[in-house]
Amino acid sequence: MAGPAFRAAAVRVRVPATSANLGPGYDAFGLALGLYDDVVVRVAESGLHVDIAGEGAGTLPRDESHLLVRSLRTAFALLGGQPRGLEVVCANRIPHGRGLGSSSAAICAGIMAARAVTTGGAEKLDDAALLGLATEIEGHPDNVAACLAGGFTLAWSDAGAARAIRMDPAPSVVPVVFVPSKPVLTEAARGLLPRSVPHVDAATNAGRSALLVEALTRRPELLLPATEDRLHQEYRAPAMPESVALVHRLRADGIAAVISGAGPTVLALADEASADKVARLAGEEWAANRLPLDTDGASVLPLDAARSGGTEGDASPSGSGAGNSGTPG
């Protein structure tokens, strides 16, 4: 049986950073942020060439072990076969190992690019299948759902299949991220979680999670109580004491602050009037940035599309911007 046909032209995919959990919504909620990685993929005559600029340029592998390449290969296998060769060019802006979804971005960029470069790829691998494949590679759906769909997502598994609902966050919400200099591995953060929690804590989180849907989409004035968590943040404090201390300090000032994903980045949900002031509260040891909300999710763009939400500069043989990364985040 003949394998799939591939486009001769390169494809460009842009993927957003994401913040998972958002306090009480452990392994369920995700929020797409306006900070992006780009990747350009072109089918070549033979071999594999990977070029990386930005985050991870000095540490990420440039072979088949790169998470982006592994995701490409997995998607190509589902689409019917591997191309003869691949050229992959990455422009990485999402920090690695900081709880901002760098690994989910790499996975989503890889499978989106594989679908886009394969003739008939969208029919063979629809959006539901994309979510399922990304979840299978990542291990849980919270970050990948937000990365693929944009906006505010609620993800879950139903009979082994990943499902997600996308909602529009209130436009008045302004995310502010506080990124520390040192990463924390997701596996290390998860390893600190207990096998069971008190019933009262579970009940509190269930109520706060329900409230967070209302607060983040329609009533941002409720974000402080809606982001209360008792399931994971305090248990992870030994791995990121400065981050948890910053969360406590911000919340004491009335700011809805949480650990972003597995940390150690801290996410604050502010508004236009307070965002700049909030960004100045952490101190010089944190890289504080206000970010827009991303509402588009992973997107296939023209090669000459204007860049937005990232650092200047690209590393593409043709002069077009591109990028993505592949370390746990």
N, C-alpha and C positions, 0 to 999 in steps of 0.2 A: 504494500500500500504506500502510495506517495505521501511524503510529509507535507506540512503546511507551506504555503508561499509567504514570503516576507517582503515588506516594503523596501525599496532601494534607498529611500530617503531616511535620514535620521529623524527621531522623534524626541521631543522635549517634554518632560514631566516636572511639574512643581508640586511639592508636598509641604503642608504646614506643620509646625510644631504643635504639640498637644499637651494638655495637662489632664491627668486622670484623677479619679476619686473625688476631687473637689470637696474634701472633708468627709462627709458621711457616706458618699456613694462608692464604697470600696469595690473595685473591679467592675464597676457598672457605668459610672458617669465619665464623660470626656468632653473637653472643650478645645476647639481648634483656635490657635493663636496666629497672629499675623507675622510670623517669622518663618522663613522658608529655606528648604534645600531644593536644588534643581538637579536634574540628571538628563543628559543627552545620550541616547543609545542608537547605534547604527549597526546593522548587520554587515559584517566584513567577509572577505574571502576565506579567511582562516584565522585561528588563534584567538587570543583574548588580550585586549589592551585596556587597562584601567588607569585613568588619570584623576587625581584628587586635588582640589584646592580648598583652602579654608580649614574648618574643623577636621581634625584627624589626618591632615595631609602627611604628617610625619610618623603616624602610628598605624593607620589602617592598612590591611593587606591589599595587594594589587593583583590577587589571583582568585582562584575559584572559591577560596574560603571567605571572601568578602560577603557580608550579609546581603548586600544588594545583588551581587552576582548569583548567590545561592537562590535568592527569591526569583530572579529572572529565570534561572534554570528550572525551578519548580513549576513556574507558570508555563514555560515553553513545553514542558513534559505534558501538562494537561491540555495544551493547545495542539498537541500532535507531533511534536518533534523539535529538535534543537537546530538552530542556525549553524552555518559552517563556521562562522567566527563572529566576534562581538567587539565593538569599540564602545567603551563606557567612559564618559567624562562627568566628573562630579564637582559641584560648587556647594560646599557645606557651610551652613550658617547656624544650624541648631546645635547647641552645646551637647557634648557627649557625657553620658553618665550623670546627668543632672536632673532627671525626672521630667524632661520636656519632650519625650517621645522620639528620640533620634533613631532608635531601632525600628519603631513602627514606621517612621518616615522612610527608612531604607527599604523596608518590606513593601510598603504601598507603592513606592516609586518603581521598584523592580517589577511587580506584577502588572502595574498600569502600563509601564513601558513595553513589557512583553506582549500584552494585549494589543497595544497601539501599533506595534511594528509587525504584527502578524495579520495577514489578510483574512478578514472575517473574524478577527479576534473577539470583537464585541458580541457577536452572536454565539460564539463558543464559550465565552467566559463573561457572563452578565454581571451586573453589579452585586447581586446576592452571592454569586459564586466568588467574586472578588473578596467580599467580606469573609466568607468562609475560609478561603485560602489564606488570607492575611492572618486570620485568627489561628489557623492551624500552625502557621510558621511562628507566630509570636507567642502563642500559648494562652492568650486571653484577649477579649475583644475590645476593651475599653478605649485604649489609645488608637487602635487601627480603625475603629468605627468613626471616631472624630476626624482622623486624618483623611479618610476616604470621603466622608460626607460633609465635613465642615460643620460649623455651628456648635450646638450643644447636643450631645448624644447620650442616649440610654441604651446600653447593650446588654444582651443576655444570651444564654444558650438554651435551645428548646429541642429536646430529643437529639442532642449532639450537634445541632445546627446553630450557627451564630446568627443572631438577629439584632437589629438596632432600630431605634426611632430617632429621627433627627428633629430638633426643635430650634427655633430662632431665639437666641438670647436677647434680652432687652438691649436696645442700641445704646442706652445710657451707661451700660457696664463697661468699665475700662480696666482691663487686666494690667497689673504691675507685677513683674517678676524680679525676684532678688536671687541672683545666681552666685553661689560661692565659688571659690577658686578650685576646690578639690571635689572630685566626683565621689559618689557612693554607688556601688554595684547593686542592681536590683535584687540579685540573689541574696546579697548580704542583708538588705533591708527586709526582705520577705522572711529570711531565716529567724528574725527576732519575734515574729508574730506567734502568739500562743495558739494551741490547738482548740481551745474553747475560751469563751468570754462570759462574764455574768449576764444573766437574762435581762437585767435592767439596762445594761449598756447596749445590748442588741436591740431592745425595744426603743431606746432613745434614738439610735441611729436610723431605725426604720422610719420613725416619725420625722426626723430631720431630713432624710432623703426625700420624702414626699414633699416636705415644705420647700426644699431646694428647687424642685421643678417650678413651683409657683414663683419663688423669689427670683430665680435667674431669668425667667422668661417674661414675667409681668410685674413683679413687685420687688424691685431691688432693695427697697428699704428693709426687707426681711432677711437680707443675705447674712448678717451677723449670726442670728440664731440658727439659720438654715444650714450654715457650714460647720456647726458643732460636730465633732467626731469623738467617739469613744472606742473605736474598734482597732485602729492601727497607728495613729500618729504618736501617741505616748509610748507605745511599745517599741517604736523605732527610735526613740530618743537617744539611746546609747550610741547608735551609728551616726547621728547627726545632732548633737546637743545644741549647737549654735542655731541650727535651723528651727528646732522646736522652741528654743528660747525666743527667737524672733517672732514666731507665730504667737506665742503668749503675749509678748510686748505689744504687737500690733492689735491683737484682739482686745487687750486691756484698754487701748485707745479707741475702741469702737470700730475697728477696721476688720472686715471679713477676710481673714488670712488663713491659709491652709498650707500643708506640705504638698508640693506639686508631684503627683505620681508617687514613685518610691523615693523621691527626694534626691539631693538635699535642697533643691530650689524651693523657695517660698513664693506662693502665688497670693496676691492680694487683689480682691475685686473691689475696685474703687469706682468713682464717677468722674466726669470731666472736671468738676470744680475742685476735687481733692487729689486727683491722680499725681500731679507734679509734687505736691507736698508729701504724699505718701512715699513717693520714690526717693525722697531725701531722708527718710526716717531710719534707714538701716545702718548707715555708716560706710566708711571707705572700703571695708573688707568685702563688701557685696557689690556686684555689678547690677545696678537697679535700672530697669527699663520698663517704660509703659509700652504696651503693645496694642494694636488694634485686634478686634475679633476677626477671625477668618470665617467667611460664610460660604466659600466655594469648595473647600476640600481639595483633594488631589485633582490636578487638572493637566490635560495635554495642551501645550501652548505652541504657538509658532516659534520657530527657532530664533526669530528676531524680536520676540516679545520684550517689551520694556520690563526691566526688573523693578520689583517693588518689595519693600520690607526686608532687605538684606544688605550685606556688605557690597561694596563696589568691586568689580573685577571678576573675570571669568577665566577658565582654563580649558578652552575648546580648540581643537585643531583648526576648525573653520572660522574661529573668531566669535562663535555664538555661545552664549552662556549656557551652563548646564550644571547639574549637581545632585548629589545625595550621599548619604553616609551609611555606616552600618555597625555601630557599637551599641551595647545596651544603654537605654536611656529611660 
